[in-house]
Amino acid sequence: MFHYTVETTKTIDQAIESLEENLKQEKFGVQWQFNVKETLANKGFELEKPFTILEVCNPKEAQNVLSTNELAGYFLPCKIVVYEDTEGVTKIGMPKPSALIQMVEDPSLKAVASDIEDRLIACIDKSK
């Protein structure tokens, strides 16, 4: 599976706030918060449910993977999404770094991607 997704009883805002705190503990910062619903509404398009994309980065890890293979930058920063599904359930998810890094075809990055994935999954699990 290319993604990791969990359900939460928290609101979108509560889930994002919890994520930001848990990410800090793993030395990841939120570089950008993209409110897709709001942005589309400003462009005259309607998205029925809330959908927010967080772009997160750990500078040390980013430097490490980019120094190993610049193509890894195509997947940076990591993305975590917080959204309400069609049933009204709040979900937190991400594409798995281990799945994405396979496309670079550089075996030396697999362990780094798996470590980052484990740390981000732990942050998501603590935030639900």
Backbone as XML, in Angstrom:
<?xml version="1.0"?>
<chain id="A" units="angstrom">
  <residue number="1" name="MET">
    <atom name="N" x="0.844" y="-1.175" z="0.000"/>
    <atom name="CA" x="0.000" y="0.000" z="0.000"/>
    <atom name="C" x="0.895" y="1.246" z="0.000"/>
  </residue>
  <residue number="2" name="PHE">
    <atom name="N" x="0.518" y="2.231" z="-0.782"/>
    <atom name="CA" x="1.367" y="3.426" z="-0.907"/>
    <atom name="C" x="1.128" y="4.449" z="0.190"/>
  </residue>
  <residue number="3" name="HIS">
    <atom name="N" x="0.066" y="4.253" z="0.995"/>
    <atom name="CA" x="-0.253" y="5.277" z="1.994"/>
    <atom name="C" x="-0.466" y="4.666" z="3.371"/>
  </residue>
  <residue number="4" name="TYR">
    <atom name="N" x="-0.449" y="5.553" z="4.373"/>
    <atom name="CA" x="-0.798" y="5.193" z="5.738"/>
    <atom name="C" x="-1.864" y="6.190" z="6.165"/>
  </residue>
  <residue number="5" name="THR">
    <atom name="N" x="-3.036" y="5.700" z="6.568"/>
    <atom name="CA" x="-4.154" y="6.574" z="6.921"/>
    <atom name="C" x="-4.848" y="6.037" z="8.162"/>
  </residue>
  <residue number="6" name="VAL">
    <atom name="N" x="-5.175" y="6.945" z="9.086"/>
    <atom name="CA" x="-5.915" y="6.579" z="10.303"/>
    <atom name="C" x="-7.129" y="7.491" z="10.448"/>
  </residue>
  <residue number="7" name="GLU">
    <atom name="N" x="-8.076" y="7.026" z="11.224"/>
    <atom name="CA" x="-9.252" y="7.833" z="11.568"/>
    <atom name="C" x="-9.024" y="8.455" z="12.937"/>
  </residue>
  <residue number="8" name="THR">
    <atom name="N" x="-9.655" y="9.601" z="13.156"/>
    <atom name="CA" x="-9.587" y="10.260" z="14.456"/>
    <atom name="C" x="-10.950" y="10.850" z="14.792"/>
  </residue>
  <residue number="9" name="THR">
    <atom name="N" x="-11.214" y="10.976" z="16.084"/>
    <atom name="CA" x="-12.445" y="11.629" z="16.526"/>
    <atom name="C" x="-12.237" y="13.134" z="16.679"/>
  </residue>
  <residue number="10" name="LYS">
    <atom name="N" x="-10.997" y="13.586" z="16.483"/>
    <atom name="CA" x="-10.684" y="15.012" z="16.602"/>
    <atom name="C" x="-11.220" y="15.773" z="15.393"/>
  </residue>
  <residue number="11" name="THR">
    <atom name="N" x="-11.390" y="17.074" z="15.582"/>
    <atom name="CA" x="-11.723" y="17.942" z="14.456"/>
    <atom name="C" x="-10.468" y="18.111" z="13.602"/>
  </residue>
  <residue number="12" name="ILE">
    <atom name="N" x="-10.637" y="18.662" z="12.424"/>
    <atom name="CA" x="-9.494" y="18.931" z="11.550"/>
    <atom name="C" x="-8.473" y="19.802" z="12.295"/>
  </residue>
  <residue number="13" name="ASP">
    <atom name="N" x="-8.947" y="20.894" z="12.877"/>
    <atom name="CA" x="-8.035" y="21.817" z="13.565"/>
    <atom name="C" x="-7.337" y="21.158" z="14.748"/>
  </residue>
  <residue number="14" name="GLN">
    <atom name="N" x="-8.061" y="20.354" z="15.517"/>
    <atom name="CA" x="-7.454" y="19.661" z="16.654"/>
    <atom name="C" x="-6.395" y="18.666" z="16.180"/>
  </residue>
  <residue number="15" name="ALA">
    <atom name="N" x="-6.691" y="17.956" z="15.100"/>
    <atom name="CA" x="-5.745" y="16.979" z="14.564"/>
    <atom name="C" x="-4.482" y="17.674" z="14.065"/>
  </residue>
  <residue number="16" name="ILE">
    <atom name="N" x="-4.638" y="18.796" z="13.389"/>
    <atom name="CA" x="-3.478" y="19.542" z="12.881"/>
    <atom name="C" x="-2.637" y="20.062" z="14.039"/>
  </residue>
  <residue number="17" name="GLU">
    <atom name="N" x="-3.294" y="20.604" z="15.054"/>
    <atom name="CA" x="-2.564" y="21.122" z="16.225"/>
    <atom name="C" x="-1.784" y="20.000" z="16.913"/>
  </residue>
  <residue number="18" name="SER">
    <atom name="N" x="-2.412" y="18.858" z="17.072"/>
    <atom name="CA" x="-1.749" y="17.713" z="17.693"/>
    <atom name="C" x="-0.584" y="17.226" z="16.833"/>
  </residue>
  <residue number="19" name="LEU">
    <atom name="N" x="-0.783" y="17.176" z="15.535"/>
    <atom name="CA" x="0.289" y="16.776" z="14.612"/>
    <atom name="C" x="1.495" y="17.698" z="14.729"/>
  </residue>
  <residue number="20" name="GLU">
    <atom name="N" x="1.239" y="19.006" z="14.733"/>
    <atom name="CA" x="2.335" y="19.972" z="14.812"/>
    <atom name="C" x="3.183" y="19.738" z="16.059"/>
  </residue>
  <residue number="21" name="GLU">
    <atom name="N" x="2.528" y="19.471" z="17.184"/>
    <atom name="CA" x="3.249" y="19.227" z="18.434"/>
    <atom name="C" x="4.054" y="17.930" z="18.366"/>
  </residue>
  <residue number="22" name="ASN">
    <atom name="N" x="3.435" y="16.867" z="17.872"/>
    <atom name="CA" x="4.118" y="15.581" z="17.798"/>
    <atom name="C" x="5.246" y="15.588" z="16.773"/>
  </residue>
  <residue number="23" name="LEU">
    <atom name="N" x="5.074" y="16.309" z="15.700"/>
    <atom name="CA" x="6.133" y="16.429" z="14.693"/>
    <atom name="C" x="7.359" y="17.147" z="15.262"/>
  </residue>
  <residue number="24" name="LYS">
    <atom name="N" x="7.123" y="18.170" z="16.078"/>
    <atom name="CA" x="8.230" y="18.912" z="16.699"/>
    <atom name="C" x="9.111" y="17.981" z="17.522"/>
  </residue>
  <residue number="25" name="GLN">
    <atom name="N" x="8.495" y="17.036" z="18.206"/>
    <atom name="CA" x="9.254" y="16.097" z="19.037"/>
    <atom name="C" x="10.192" y="15.233" z="18.188"/>
  </residue>
  <residue number="26" name="GLU">
    <atom name="N" x="9.841" y="15.028" z="16.931"/>
    <atom name="CA" x="10.685" y="14.245" z="16.019"/>
    <atom name="C" x="11.544" y="15.152" z="15.136"/>
  </residue>
  <residue number="27" name="LYS">
    <atom name="N" x="11.594" y="16.433" z="15.491"/>
    <atom name="CA" x="12.403" y="17.427" z="14.762"/>
    <atom name="C" x="11.901" y="17.704" z="13.346"/>
  </residue>
  <residue number="28" name="PHE">
    <atom name="N" x="10.588" y="17.502" z="13.133"/>
    <atom name="CA" x="9.965" y="17.863" z="11.870"/>
    <atom name="C" x="9.196" y="19.161" z="12.078"/>
  </residue>
  <residue number="29" name="GLY">
    <atom name="N" x="9.301" y="20.053" z="11.135"/>
    <atom name="CA" x="8.545" y="21.293" z="11.193"/>
    <atom name="C" x="7.558" y="21.344" z="10.045"/>
  </residue>
  <residue number="30" name="VAL">
    <atom name="N" x="6.450" y="22.044" z="10.272"/>
    <atom name="CA" x="5.465" y="22.245" z="9.209"/>
    <atom name="C" x="5.921" y="23.459" z="8.407"/>
  </residue>
  <residue number="31" name="GLN">
    <atom name="N" x="6.304" y="23.226" z="7.176"/>
    <atom name="CA" x="6.787" y="24.288" z="6.299"/>
    <atom name="C" x="5.643" y="25.092" z="5.703"/>
  </residue>
  <residue number="32" name="TRP">
    <atom name="N" x="4.536" y="24.390" z="5.463"/>
    <atom name="CA" x="3.412" y="25.030" z="4.793"/>
    <atom name="C" x="2.148" y="24.261" z="5.112"/>
  </residue>
  <residue number="33" name="GLN">
    <atom name="N" x="1.057" y="24.977" z="5.290"/>
    <atom name="CA" x="-0.247" y="24.377" z="5.515"/>
    <atom name="C" x="-1.168" y="24.858" z="4.394"/>
  </residue>
  <residue number="34" name="PHE">
    <atom name="N" x="-1.608" y="23.936" z="3.565"/>
    <atom name="CA" x="-2.404" y="24.244" z="2.383"/>
    <atom name="C" x="-3.846" y="23.809" z="2.610"/>
  </residue>
  <residue number="35" name="ASN">
    <atom name="N" x="-4.728" y="24.789" z="2.825"/>
    <atom name="CA" x="-6.150" y="24.526" z="2.998"/>
    <atom name="C" x="-6.764" y="24.459" z="1.596"/>
  </residue>
  <residue number="36" name="VAL">
    <atom name="N" x="-6.934" y="23.250" z="1.093"/>
    <atom name="CA" x="-7.380" y="23.049" z="-0.288"/>
    <atom name="C" x="-8.796" y="23.573" z="-0.489"/>
  </residue>
  <residue number="37" name="LYS">
    <atom name="N" x="-9.695" y="23.282" z="0.439"/>
    <atom name="CA" x="-11.089" y="23.723" z="0.304"/>
    <atom name="C" x="-11.171" y="25.248" z="0.187"/>
  </residue>
  <residue number="38" name="GLU">
    <atom name="N" x="-10.456" y="25.937" z="1.078"/>
    <atom name="CA" x="-10.466" y="27.407" z="1.079"/>
    <atom name="C" x="-9.856" y="27.964" z="-0.216"/>
  </residue>
  <residue number="39" name="THR">
    <atom name="N" x="-8.753" y="27.397" z="-0.643"/>
    <atom name="CA" x="-8.085" y="27.864" z="-1.861"/>
    <atom name="C" x="-8.980" y="27.676" z="-3.082"/>
  </residue>
  <residue number="40" name="LEU">
    <atom name="N" x="-9.622" y="26.519" z="-3.172"/>
    <atom name="CA" x="-10.526" y="26.281" z="-4.300"/>
    <atom name="C" x="-11.715" y="27.231" z="-4.266"/>
  </residue>
  <residue number="41" name="ALA">
    <atom name="N" x="-12.247" y="27.487" z="-3.076"/>
    <atom name="CA" x="-13.377" y="28.416" z="-2.944"/>
    <atom name="C" x="-12.980" y="29.812" z="-3.433"/>
  </residue>
  <residue number="42" name="ASN">
    <atom name="N" x="-11.752" y="30.227" z="-3.124"/>
    <atom name="CA" x="-11.267" y="31.536" z="-3.580"/>
    <atom name="C" x="-11.118" y="31.605" z="-5.095"/>
  </residue>
  <residue number="43" name="LYS">
    <atom name="N" x="-11.045" y="30.439" z="-5.741"/>
    <atom name="CA" x="-10.917" y="30.371" z="-7.205"/>
    <atom name="C" x="-12.252" y="30.060" z="-7.880"/>
  </residue>
  <residue number="44" name="GLY">
    <atom name="N" x="-13.338" y="30.005" z="-7.078"/>
    <atom name="CA" x="-14.659" y="29.765" z="-7.630"/>
    <atom name="C" x="-15.050" y="28.306" z="-7.758"/>
  </residue>
  <residue number="45" name="PHE">
    <atom name="N" x="-14.310" y="27.421" z="-7.078"/>
    <atom name="CA" x="-14.619" y="25.988" z="-7.134"/>
    <atom name="C" x="-14.972" y="25.503" z="-5.744"/>
  </residue>
  <residue number="46" name="GLU">
    <atom name="N" x="-15.901" y="24.550" z="-5.692"/>
    <atom name="CA" x="-16.351" y="24.070" z="-4.396"/>
    <atom name="C" x="-15.846" y="22.671" z="-4.122"/>
  </residue>
  <residue number="47" name="LEU">
    <atom name="N" x="-15.267" y="22.492" z="-2.957"/>
    <atom name="CA" x="-14.907" y="21.174" z="-2.445"/>
    <atom name="C" x="-15.808" y="20.972" z="-1.241"/>
  </residue>
  <residue number="48" name="GLU">
    <atom name="N" x="-16.568" y="19.903" z="-1.247"/>
    <atom name="CA" x="-17.588" y="19.705" z="-0.221"/>
    <atom name="C" x="-17.019" y="19.565" z="1.193"/>
  </residue>
  <residue number="49" name="LYS">
    <atom name="N" x="-15.933" y="18.835" z="1.334"/>
    <atom name="CA" x="-15.390" y="18.541" z="2.662"/>
    <atom name="C" x="-14.028" y="19.213" z="2.863"/>
  </residue>
  <residue number="50" name="PRO">
    <atom name="N" x="-13.665" y="19.495" z="4.135"/>
    <atom name="CA" x="-12.350" y="20.072" z="4.429"/>
    <atom name="C" x="-11.221" y="19.129" z="4.021"/>
  </residue>
  <residue number="51" name="PHE">
    <atom name="N" x="-10.143" y="19.690" z="3.499"/>
    <atom name="CA" x="-8.968" y="18.922" z="3.090"/>
    <atom name="C" x="-7.749" y="19.825" z="3.231"/>
  </residue>
  <residue number="52" name="THR">
    <atom name="N" x="-6.834" y="19.471" z="4.131"/>
    <atom name="CA" x="-5.640" y="20.272" z="4.383"/>
    <atom name="C" x="-4.398" y="19.415" z="4.165"/>
  </residue>
  <residue number="53" name="ILE">
    <atom name="N" x="-3.425" y="19.976" z="3.480"/>
    <atom name="CA" x="-2.152" y="19.299" z="3.243"/>
    <atom name="C" x="-1.072" y="20.026" z="4.038"/>
  </residue>
  <residue number="54" name="LEU">
    <atom name="N" x="-0.360" y="19.277" z="4.867"/>
    <atom name="CA" x="0.774" y="19.817" z="5.610"/>
    <atom name="C" x="2.045" y="19.347" z="4.924"/>
  </residue>
  <residue number="55" name="GLU">
    <atom name="N" x="2.926" y="20.269" z="4.624"/>
    <atom name="CA" x="4.235" y="19.897" z="4.104"/>
    <atom name="C" x="5.199" y="19.962" z="5.272"/>
  </residue>
  <residue number="56" name="VAL">
    <atom name="N" x="5.825" y="18.812" z="5.581"/>
    <atom name="CA" x="6.676" y="18.716" z="6.761"/>
    <atom name="C" x="8.099" y="18.336" z="6.368"/>
  </residue>
  <residue number="57" name="CYS">
    <atom name="N" x="9.048" y="18.831" z="7.161"/>
    <atom name="CA" x="10.454" y="18.595" z="6.832"/>
    <atom name="C" x="11.294" y="18.493" z="8.098"/>
  </residue>
  <residue number="58" name="ASN">
    <atom name="N" x="12.237" y="17.577" z="8.062"/>
    <atom name="CA" x="13.282" y="17.480" z="9.063"/>
    <atom name="C" x="14.555" y="17.887" z="8.325"/>
  </residue>
  <residue number="59" name="PRO">
    <atom name="N" x="15.122" y="19.066" z="8.615"/>
    <atom name="CA" x="16.261" y="19.578" z="7.850"/>
    <atom name="C" x="17.445" y="18.617" z="7.753"/>
  </residue>
  <residue number="60" name="LYS">
    <atom name="N" x="17.752" y="17.928" z="8.847"/>
    <atom name="CA" x="18.884" y="16.990" z="8.841"/>
    <atom name="C" x="18.627" y="15.861" z="7.848"/>
  </residue>
  <residue number="61" name="GLU">
    <atom name="N" x="17.426" y="15.318" z="7.879"/>
    <atom name="CA" x="17.089" y="14.218" z="6.969"/>
    <atom name="C" x="17.049" y="14.698" z="5.519"/>
  </residue>
  <residue number="62" name="ALA">
    <atom name="N" x="16.522" y="15.894" z="5.298"/>
    <atom name="CA" x="16.476" y="16.448" z="3.939"/>
    <atom name="C" x="17.886" y="16.604" z="3.383"/>
  </residue>
  <residue number="63" name="GLN">
    <atom name="N" x="18.792" y="17.136" z="4.202"/>
    <atom name="CA" x="20.185" y="17.302" z="3.775"/>
    <atom name="C" x="20.810" y="15.952" z="3.471"/>
  </residue>
  <residue number="64" name="ASN">
    <atom name="N" x="20.523" y="14.967" z="4.292"/>
    <atom name="CA" x="21.059" y="13.623" z="4.120"/>
    <atom name="C" x="20.610" y="13.002" z="2.788"/>
  </residue>
  <residue number="65" name="VAL">
    <atom name="N" x="19.310" y="13.011" z="2.512"/>
    <atom name="CA" x="18.830" y="12.361" z="1.286"/>
    <atom name="C" x="19.226" y="13.141" z="0.040"/>
  </residue>
  <residue number="66" name="LEU">
    <atom name="N" x="19.222" y="14.475" z="0.114"/>
    <atom name="CA" x="19.616" y="15.263" z="-1.057"/>
    <atom name="C" x="21.104" y="15.129" z="-1.362"/>
  </residue>
  <residue number="67" name="SER">
    <atom name="N" x="21.912" y="14.929" z="-0.327"/>
    <atom name="CA" x="23.341" y="14.717" z="-0.537"/>
    <atom name="C" x="23.609" y="13.344" z="-1.155"/>
  </residue>
  <residue number="68" name="THR">
    <atom name="N" x="22.707" y="12.403" z="-0.901"/>
    <atom name="CA" x="22.850" y="11.053" z="-1.443"/>
    <atom name="C" x="22.351" y="10.980" z="-2.883"/>
  </residue>
  <residue number="69" name="ASN">
    <atom name="N" x="21.187" y="11.581" z="-3.124"/>
    <atom name="CA" x="20.599" y="11.518" z="-4.462"/>
    <atom name="C" x="19.620" y="12.680" z="-4.622"/>
  </residue>
  <residue number="70" name="GLU">
    <atom name="N" x="19.927" y="13.587" z="-5.527"/>
    <atom name="CA" x="19.091" y="14.783" z="-5.723"/>
    <atom name="C" x="17.662" y="14.439" z="-6.144"/>
  </residue>
  <residue number="71" name="LEU">
    <atom name="N" x="17.477" y="13.299" z="-6.812"/>
    <atom name="CA" x="16.128" y="12.918" z="-7.249"/>
    <atom name="C" x="15.175" y="12.713" z="-6.077"/>
  </residue>
  <residue number="72" name="ALA">
    <atom name="N" x="15.726" y="12.443" z="-4.893"/>
    <atom name="CA" x="14.888" y="12.299" z="-3.701"/>
    <atom name="C" x="14.165" y="13.609" z="-3.396"/>
  </residue>
  <residue number="73" name="GLY">
    <atom name="N" x="14.722" y="14.725" z="-3.865"/>
    <atom name="CA" x="14.088" y="16.028" z="-3.670"/>
    <atom name="C" x="12.734" y="16.146" z="-4.342"/>
  </residue>
  <residue number="74" name="TYR">
    <atom name="N" x="12.457" y="15.276" z="-5.289"/>
    <atom name="CA" x="11.154" y="15.294" z="-5.956"/>
    <atom name="C" x="10.035" y="14.942" z="-4.978"/>
  </residue>
  <residue number="75" name="PHE">
    <atom name="N" x="10.399" y="14.301" z="-3.862"/>
    <atom name="CA" x="9.402" y="13.883" z="-2.874"/>
    <atom name="C" x="9.415" y="14.754" z="-1.622"/>
  </residue>
  <residue number="76" name="LEU">
    <atom name="N" x="10.233" y="15.803" z="-1.639"/>
    <atom name="CA" x="10.339" y="16.675" z="-0.468"/>
    <atom name="C" x="9.534" y="17.947" z="-0.673"/>
  </residue>
  <residue number="77" name="PRO">
    <atom name="N" x="9.014" y="18.519" z="0.380"/>
    <atom name="CA" x="8.938" y="17.949" z="1.724"/>
    <atom name="C" x="7.904" y="16.824" z="1.782"/>
  </residue>
  <residue number="78" name="CYS">
    <atom name="N" x="7.924" y="16.076" z="2.877"/>
    <atom name="CA" x="6.926" y="15.023" z="3.082"/>
    <atom name="C" x="5.558" y="15.677" z="3.264"/>
  </residue>
  <residue number="79" name="LYS">
    <atom name="N" x="4.536" y="14.963" z="2.860"/>
    <atom name="CA" x="3.178" y="15.482" z="2.980"/>
    <atom name="C" x="2.359" y="14.630" z="3.952"/>
  </residue>
  <residue number="80" name="ILE">
    <atom name="N" x="1.599" y="15.316" z="4.792"/>
    <atom name="CA" x="0.614" y="14.669" z="5.651"/>
    <atom name="C" x="-0.701" y="15.388" z="5.388"/>
  </residue>
  <residue number="81" name="VAL">
    <atom name="N" x="-1.757" y="14.623" z="5.132"/>
    <atom name="CA" x="-3.052" y="15.233" z="4.851"/>
    <atom name="C" x="-4.015" y="14.990" z="6.017"/>
  </residue>
  <residue number="82" name="VAL">
    <atom name="N" x="-4.841" y="15.990" z="6.255"/>
    <atom name="CA" x="-5.884" y="15.894" z="7.265"/>
    <atom name="C" x="-7.162" y="16.309" z="6.550"/>
  </residue>
  <residue number="83" name="TYR">
    <atom name="N" x="-8.138" y="15.418" z="6.562"/>
    <atom name="CA" x="-9.341" y="15.691" z="5.783"/>
    <atom name="C" x="-10.564" y="15.002" z="6.373"/>
  </residue>
  <residue number="84" name="GLU">
    <atom name="N" x="-11.707" y="15.409" z="5.880"/>
    <atom name="CA" x="-12.966" y="14.792" z="6.248"/>
    <atom name="C" x="-13.427" y="13.987" z="5.045"/>
  </residue>
  <residue number="85" name="ASP">
    <atom name="N" x="-13.673" y="12.689" z="5.251"/>
    <atom name="CA" x="-14.094" y="11.858" z="4.130"/>
    <atom name="C" x="-15.587" y="12.036" z="3.835"/>
  </residue>
  <residue number="86" name="THR">
    <atom name="N" x="-16.083" y="11.298" z="2.867"/>
    <atom name="CA" x="-17.478" y="11.469" z="2.444"/>
    <atom name="C" x="-18.485" y="11.074" z="3.521"/>
  </residue>
  <residue number="87" name="GLU">
    <atom name="N" x="-18.032" y="10.301" z="4.516"/>
    <atom name="CA" x="-18.913" y="9.940" z="5.635"/>
    <atom name="C" x="-18.795" y="10.920" z="6.804"/>
  </residue>
  <residue number="88" name="GLY">
    <atom name="N" x="-17.960" y="11.935" z="6.660"/>
    <atom name="CA" x="-17.783" y="12.915" z="7.720"/>
    <atom name="C" x="-16.755" y="12.522" z="8.766"/>
  </residue>
  <residue number="89" name="VAL">
    <atom name="N" x="-15.966" y="11.498" z="8.487"/>
    <atom name="CA" x="-14.929" y="11.027" z="9.414"/>
    <atom name="C" x="-13.630" y="11.782" z="9.127"/>
  </residue>
  <residue number="90" name="THR">
    <atom name="N" x="-13.000" y="12.301" z="10.190"/>
    <atom name="CA" x="-11.713" y="12.977" z="10.028"/>
    <atom name="C" x="-10.623" y="11.928" z="9.907"/>
  </residue>
  <residue number="91" name="LYS">
    <atom name="N" x="-9.764" y="12.112" z="8.917"/>
    <atom name="CA" x="-8.670" y="11.174" z="8.680"/>
    <atom name="C" x="-7.351" y="11.927" z="8.595"/>
  </residue>
  <residue number="92" name="ILE">
    <atom name="N" x="-6.286" y="11.228" z="8.991"/>
    <atom name="CA" x="-4.916" y="11.735" z="8.891"/>
    <atom name="C" x="-4.144" y="10.693" z="8.092"/>
  </residue>
  <residue number="93" name="GLY">
    <atom name="N" x="-3.429" y="11.138" z="7.067"/>
    <atom name="CA" x="-2.703" y="10.164" z="6.272"/>
    <atom name="C" x="-1.519" y="10.774" z="5.551"/>
  </residue>
  <residue number="94" name="MET">
    <atom name="N" x="-0.762" y="9.886" z="4.923"/>
    <atom name="CA" x="0.417" y="10.329" z="4.175"/>
    <atom name="C" x="0.779" y="9.276" z="3.132"/>
  </residue>
  <residue number="95" name="PRO">
    <atom name="N" x="1.446" y="9.705" z="2.068"/>
    <atom name="CA" x="2.065" y="8.707" z="1.193"/>
    <atom name="C" x="3.290" y="8.164" z="1.924"/>
  </residue>
  <residue number="96" name="LYS">
    <atom name="N" x="3.519" y="6.872" z="1.831"/>
    <atom name="CA" x="4.654" y="6.274" z="2.547"/>
    <atom name="C" x="5.971" y="6.619" z="1.856"/>
  </residue>
  <residue number="97" name="PRO">
    <atom name="N" x="6.911" y="7.214" z="2.592"/>
    <atom name="CA" x="8.227" y="7.495" z="2.007"/>
    <atom name="C" x="8.895" y="6.247" z="1.413"/>
  </residue>
  <residue number="98" name="SER">
    <atom name="N" x="8.684" y="5.085" z="2.036"/>
    <atom name="CA" x="9.302" y="3.853" z="1.521"/>
    <atom name="C" x="8.745" y="3.479" z="0.150"/>
  </residue>
  <residue number="99" name="ALA">
    <atom name="N" x="7.486" y="3.780" z="-0.086"/>
    <atom name="CA" x="6.882" y="3.502" z="-1.395"/>
    <atom name="C" x="7.376" y="4.506" z="-2.431"/>
  </residue>
  <residue number="100" name="LEU">
    <atom name="N" x="7.443" y="5.780" z="-2.061"/>
    <atom name="CA" x="7.883" y="6.813" z="-2.991"/>
    <atom name="C" x="9.349" y="6.643" z="-3.384"/>
  </residue>
  <residue number="101" name="ILE">
    <atom name="N" x="10.190" y="6.308" z="-2.406"/>
    <atom name="CA" x="11.630" y="6.259" z="-2.671"/>
    <atom name="C" x="11.995" y="5.132" z="-3.631"/>
  </residue>
  <residue number="102" name="GLN">
    <atom name="N" x="11.141" y="4.124" z="-3.750"/>
    <atom name="CA" x="11.400" y="3.034" z="-4.695"/>
    <atom name="C" x="11.520" y="3.555" z="-6.128"/>
  </residue>
  <residue number="103" name="MET">
    <atom name="N" x="10.833" y="4.637" z="-6.424"/>
    <atom name="CA" x="10.862" y="5.207" z="-7.769"/>
    <atom name="C" x="12.223" y="5.797" z="-8.121"/>
  </residue>
  <residue number="104" name="VAL">
    <atom name="N" x="13.014" y="6.154" z="-7.105"/>
    <atom name="CA" x="14.341" y="6.722" z="-7.350"/>
    <atom name="C" x="15.336" y="5.625" z="-7.737"/>
  </residue>
  <residue number="105" name="GLU">
    <atom name="N" x="15.036" y="4.386" z="-7.359"/>
    <atom name="CA" x="15.885" y="3.231" z="-7.665"/>
    <atom name="C" x="17.308" y="3.395" z="-7.120"/>
  </residue>
  <residue number="106" name="ASP">
    <atom name="N" x="17.389" y="3.811" z="-5.854"/>
    <atom name="CA" x="18.671" y="3.961" z="-5.164"/>
    <atom name="C" x="18.563" y="3.212" z="-3.831"/>
  </residue>
  <residue number="107" name="PRO">
    <atom name="N" x="19.072" y="1.982" z="-3.775"/>
    <atom name="CA" x="18.942" y="1.160" z="-2.567"/>
    <atom name="C" x="19.497" y="1.821" z="-1.299"/>
  </residue>
  <residue number="108" name="SER">
    <atom name="N" x="20.442" y="2.727" z="-1.447"/>
    <atom name="CA" x="21.040" y="3.366" z="-0.271"/>
    <atom name="C" x="20.043" y="4.262" z="0.469"/>
  </residue>
  <residue number="109" name="LEU">
    <atom name="N" x="18.941" y="4.624" z="-0.164"/>
    <atom name="CA" x="17.957" y="5.504" z="0.472"/>
    <atom name="C" x="16.817" y="4.750" z="1.159"/>
  </residue>
  <residue number="110" name="LYS">
    <atom name="N" x="16.743" y="3.451" z="0.940"/>
    <atom name="CA" x="15.620" y="2.674" z="1.499"/>
    <atom name="C" x="15.560" y="2.737" z="3.023"/>
  </residue>
  <residue number="111" name="ALA">
    <atom name="N" x="16.709" y="2.583" z="3.672"/>
    <atom name="CA" x="16.728" y="2.587" z="5.137"/>
    <atom name="C" x="16.334" y="3.955" z="5.687"/>
  </residue>
  <residue number="112" name="VAL">
    <atom name="N" x="16.802" y="5.013" z="5.055"/>
    <atom name="CA" x="16.461" y="6.369" z="5.493"/>
    <atom name="C" x="14.957" y="6.600" z="5.332"/>
  </residue>
  <residue number="113" name="ALA">
    <atom name="N" x="14.414" y="6.196" z="4.181"/>
    <atom name="CA" x="12.981" y="6.380" z="3.932"/>
    <atom name="C" x="12.152" y="5.598" z="4.945"/>
  </residue>
  <residue number="114" name="SER">
    <atom name="N" x="12.568" y="4.389" z="5.265"/>
    <atom name="CA" x="11.838" y="3.577" z="6.240"/>
    <atom name="C" x="11.879" y="4.201" z="7.633"/>
  </residue>
  <residue number="115" name="ASP">
    <atom name="N" x="13.036" y="4.754" z="8.008"/>
    <atom name="CA" x="13.161" y="5.413" z="9.312"/>
    <atom name="C" x="12.249" y="6.640" z="9.381"/>
  </residue>
  <residue number="116" name="ILE">
    <atom name="N" x="12.273" y="7.455" z="8.349"/>
    <atom name="CA" x="11.407" y="8.644" z="8.315"/>
    <atom name="C" x="9.945" y="8.225" z="8.365"/>
  </residue>
  <residue number="117" name="GLU">
    <atom name="N" x="9.600" y="7.203" z="7.609"/>
    <atom name="CA" x="8.227" y="6.695" z="7.596"/>
    <atom name="C" x="7.791" y="6.250" z="8.983"/>
  </residue>
  <residue number="118" name="ASP">
    <atom name="N" x="8.629" y="5.477" z="9.658"/>
    <atom name="CA" x="8.288" y="5.008" z="11.006"/>
    <atom name="C" x="8.066" y="6.177" z="11.952"/>
  </residue>
  <residue number="119" name="ARG">
    <atom name="N" x="8.910" y="7.194" z="11.854"/>
    <atom name="CA" x="8.791" y="8.355" z="12.738"/>
    <atom name="C" x="7.525" y="9.160" z="12.430"/>
  </residue>
  <residue number="120" name="LEU">
    <atom name="N" x="7.200" y="9.315" z="11.156"/>
    <atom name="CA" x="5.986" y="10.056" z="10.798"/>
    <atom name="C" x="4.730" y="9.272" z="11.175"/>
  </residue>
  <residue number="121" name="ILE">
    <atom name="N" x="4.762" y="7.958" z="10.999"/>
    <atom name="CA" x="3.626" y="7.132" z="11.418"/>
    <atom name="C" x="3.423" y="7.252" z="12.928"/>
  </residue>
  <residue number="122" name="ALA">
    <atom name="N" x="4.507" y="7.256" z="13.691"/>
    <atom name="CA" x="4.392" y="7.407" z="15.151"/>
    <atom name="C" x="3.747" y="8.758" z="15.483"/>
  </residue>
  <residue number="123" name="CYS">
    <atom name="N" x="4.123" y="9.810" z="14.766"/>
    <atom name="CA" x="3.526" y="11.127" z="14.992"/>
    <atom name="C" x="2.031" y="11.116" z="14.667"/>
  </residue>
  <residue number="124" name="ILE">
    <atom name="N" x="1.677" y="10.482" z="13.567"/>
    <atom name="CA" x="0.272" y="10.393" z="13.173"/>
    <atom name="C" x="-0.501" y="9.609" z="14.225"/>
  </residue>
  <residue number="125" name="ASP">
    <atom name="N" x="0.036" y="8.471" z="14.655"/>
    <atom name="CA" x="-0.649" y="7.644" z="15.651"/>
    <atom name="C" x="-0.851" y="8.388" z="16.965"/>
  </residue>
  <residue number="126" name="LYS">
    <atom name="N" x="0.137" y="9.171" z="17.389"/>
    <atom name="CA" x="0.011" y="9.952" z="18.626"/>
    <atom name="C" x="-0.987" y="11.089" z="18.480"/>
  </residue>
  <residue number="127" name="SER">
    <atom name="N" x="-1.260" y="11.482" z="17.248"/>
    <atom name="CA" x="-2.114" y="12.639" z="16.991"/>
    <atom name="C" x="-3.583" y="12.288" z="16.790"/>
  </residue>
  <residue number="128" name="LYS">
    <atom name="N" x="-3.887" y="11.015" z="16.666"/>
    <atom name="CA" x="-5.284" y="10.649" z="16.376"/>
    <atom name="C" x="-6.185" y="10.665" z="17.591"/>
  </residue>
</chain>
